[in-house]
């Protein structure tokens, strides 16, 4: 299954006959493997095979970033998704790690309008749009292909009158001194506004971003309530965050028995 998942990342699509030939198993076995991988958020089933989530829709810059530290991002997404409760209004920033949070929202919260999701990020819209009875608010504005999201005054104006229980924010870097950073001014504006209208700010980022500076800051570190990262994070940096009253959740590799592999 891990090999199949890697093939999907490398080739964007795979088909069942080729997988049957490669692994010398039945098509029934391959179909089951694809279903399990889809349930784990690793790919999307299509007629005759599978494709990467968002294949053909991501531009090269976004796709390249999405491929980095995939295992860590999946673990972070799984842990962060556990913070969502029924009845919550949840804001999603752009970025592949934030998308993993949406992918791992528990099945019980995916139907019956259990939660309301608000986002300007295309990958989040595509993921959540597949759920049953989805309660999804999309924010429209100037579309930035490199970030797969809408930005600008229309998005900011729509957000000003909203109030949410929590927001999931990504970043390009985070330091104690400068807080959260991103490479683009327009993206920074939207991220800052998302944080300002949420009761709880949750930052989701892999450990390679911790202690790394970026182009422009959009949120001071003291405005963060929870940071979810992987278990390779620098212990001293984590200690500093905790000293500021920030809750830190470290996403390690869970036991096989705890992995959710059911259908979406």
C-alpha positions in Angstrom: 0.0 0.0 0.0 2.9 2.4 0.8 4.3 1.6 -2.7 0.9 2.3 -4.3 0.7 5.6 -2.5 4.1 6.6 -3.6 3.3 5.7 -7.2 0.2 7.9 -7.1 2.4 10.8 -5.9 5.0 10.2 -8.6 2.6 9.5 -11.5 -0.5 11.4 -10.5 -2.7 8.4 -11.6 -2.5 4.6 -11.5 -4.8 2.0 -13.0 -5.9 -1.4 -11.6 -4.6 -3.7 -14.4 -1.1 -2.2 -14.1 -1.1 -2.7 -10.3 -2.4 -6.3 -10.6 0.5 -7.0 -13.0 3.1 -5.3 -10.8 2.1 -6.9 -7.5 0.8 -10.3 -8.8 -2.4 -10.1 -6.9 -6.1 -10.1 -7.8 -8.0 -7.0 -8.9 -10.2 -7.5 -5.8 -7.1 -7.2 -3.6 -6.0 -4.0 -5.4 -9.5 -2.5 -5.1 -9.5 -3.1 -1.4 -6.0 -1.6 -1.0 -7.1 1.5 -3.0 -10.2 1.8 -0.7 -8.1 1.7 2.4 -5.7 4.3 1.0 -8.5 6.5 0.1 -9.9 6.2 3.6 -6.5 7.3 4.9 -6.5 10.3 2.7 -3.6 9.1 0.5 -5.4 9.1 -2.9 -8.8 9.4 -4.6 -10.5 6.4 -6.2 -11.6 6.9 -9.8 -13.1 4.4 -12.3 -10.4 1.8 -13.2 -7.8 3.0 -10.7 -6.9 6.0 -8.5 -5.4 9.5 -8.7 -3.7 11.9 -6.3 -6.0 14.2 -4.4 -6.2 17.3 -6.6 -4.3 15.7 -9.5 -4.4 18.0 -12.5 -5.7 20.9 -10.4 -2.6 21.9 -8.6 0.0 24.0 -10.3 3.7 23.0 -10.2 4.7 25.3 -7.3 1.9 24.2 -5.0 2.3 20.5 -5.9 6.0 20.7 -5.1 5.4 22.1 -1.6 2.6 19.6 -1.0 5.0 16.7 -1.7 7.4 17.8 1.1 7.2 15.9 4.4 4.0 14.2 3.5 4.1 11.6 6.3 4.6 14.3 8.9 1.8 16.4 7.5 -0.6 13.4 7.5 0.2 12.7 11.2 -0.2 16.4 12.1 -3.6 16.5 10.2 -4.8 13.5 12.1 -4.0 14.9 15.5 -5.3 18.4 14.7 -8.6 17.1 13.3 -9.2 15.7 16.8 -9.7 19.2 18.1 -12.9 19.7 16.1 -16.2 19.2 17.9 -19.8 18.9 16.7 -21.4 22.3 16.2 -18.1 24.1 15.6 -17.6 26.8 13.0 -14.1 26.0 11.6 -12.0 28.3 9.4 -9.3 26.8 7.2 -6.2 28.6 5.9 -4.5 27.5 2.7 -1.6 25.0 2.5 -1.1 21.3 2.3 -0.9 20.7 6.1 -4.2 22.5 6.7 -5.7 20.3 3.9 -4.6 17.2 5.8 -6.6 18.4 8.8 -9.7 18.5 6.6 -8.9 15.1 5.2 -8.8 13.6 8.7 -12.0 15.1 10.1 -13.7 12.2 11.8 -16.6 10.5 9.8 -19.1 11.5 12.5 -18.5 15.1 11.7 -18.7 14.8 7.9 -22.5 14.6 7.5 -25.7 16.1 8.8 -24.2 19.5 8.9 -22.3 18.6 12.1 -19.8 21.4 11.5 -19.6 24.5 9.4 -16.4 25.1 7.4 -15.3 28.4 6.0 -12.4 28.7 3.6 -10.9 30.5 0.6 -8.6 27.5 -0.2 -9.4 25.4 -3.3 -7.9 22.1 -1.9 -10.1 22.4 1.2 -13.2 23.2 -0.9 -12.5 20.2 -3.1 -12.0 17.9 -0.1 -15.0 19.1 1.9 -17.2 19.3 -1.1 -17.2 15.5 -1.4 -18.8 15.1 2.1 -22.5 14.3 2.6 -24.8 17.2 3.5 -21.8 19.5 3.7 -22.1 22.9 5.4 -19.4 24.8 3.5 -18.9 28.6 3.0 -16.5 29.5 0.3 -14.8 32.9 0.2 -14.2 34.4 -3.3 -11.6 36.9 -4.4 -8.5 37.2 -6.5 -7.2 33.6 -7.1 -3.5 32.9 -6.5 -2.6 29.7 -8.3 0.7 29.2 -6.5 -1.2 29.1 -3.2 -4.5 27.6 -4.4 -6.5 30.2 -2.6 -8.5 33.4 -3.0 -7.2 36.6 -1.5 -7.8 40.4 -1.5 -10.4 42.8 -0.3 -13.4 40.6 -1.2 -12.2 37.8 1.0 -11.3 40.2 3.9 -14.7 41.9 3.7 -16.5 38.5 3.9 -14.5 37.5 6.9 -15.0 40.7 9.0 -18.5 39.9 9.9 -17.9 36.2 10.8 -17.1 34.5 14.1 -15.6 31.0 14.4 -14.8 28.5 17.1 -11.3 27.7 15.7 -9.0 28.3 12.8 -6.3 26.1 11.3 -3.4 28.1 10.1 -0.4 27.0 8.1 2.8 29.0 7.8 6.2 29.1 5.9 8.1 29.7 9.1 7.6 30.5 12.8 10.0 32.1 15.3 9.5 33.4 18.9 10.5 36.9 17.8 8.6 37.3 14.6 5.7 34.8 15.0 4.1 33.2 11.9 5.5 34.1 8.5 4.5 33.5 4.9 6.1 34.5 1.5 3.2 36.6 0.2 1.6 39.8 1.4 -1.9 39.0 0.2 -1.8 35.5 1.7 -0.6 37.1 5.0 -3.6 39.5 5.0 -6.1 36.6 4.7 -4.3 34.5 7.4 -4.2 37.4 9.8 -7.9 38.1 9.3 -8.8 34.4 9.8 -7.0 34.4 13.1 -8.7 37.7 14.2 -12.2 36.2 13.9 -11.5 32.8 15.6 -11.8 32.1 19.3 -9.0 29.5 19.1 -6.0 29.7 16.8 -4.4 26.4 15.9 -1.2 26.4 13.9 -0.4 23.2 11.9 3.1 23.0 10.6 5.9 20.4 10.3 9.0 20.7 12.4 11.2 22.0 9.5 9.3 25.3 9.8 10.0 25.8 13.5 12.7 28.5 14.1 12.8 29.4 10.4 12.2 32.9 9.3 10.0 33.9 6.4 9.3 36.9 4.2 6.5 38.6 6.0 5.0 38.1 9.5 1.2 37.9 9.8 0.6 36.8 13.5 2.6 37.2 16.7 3.5 34.0 18.5 1.4 35.0 21.6 -1.7 35.0 19.5 -1.4 31.2 19.0 -3.4 28.9 21.3 -2.3 25.5 20.0 0.6 24.4 17.8 0.5 20.9 16.2 3.7 19.7 14.8 5.6 16.4 14.4 7.7 14.7 17.0 11.0 15.7 15.3 10.5 19.2 16.7 13.4 20.8 18.6 12.7 20.3 22.3 14.1 23.7 23.3 11.8 25.5 20.8 8.9 23.5 22.1 9.9 24.4 25.7 9.9 28.1 24.7 6.4 27.8 23.2 5.0 26.2 26.3 6.6 28.9 28.5 4.4 31.4 26.6 1.3 29.4 27.5 0.9 27.8 24.0 -0.4 24.2 24.0 1.9 22.0 21.9 0.7 18.7 20.4 3.4 16.4 18.9 2.2 14.0 16.2 4.1 10.8 16.3 3.5 7.6 14.2 0.4 6.0 15.9 0.1 2.3 16.4 -1.5 0.4 13.5 -4.5 -0.3 15.7 -5.2 3.4 16.0 -5.0 4.2 12.3 -8.4 5.0 10.7 -8.8 3.1 7.5 -12.5 3.3 7.0 -14.3 4.9 4.1 -14.6 8.6 3.7 
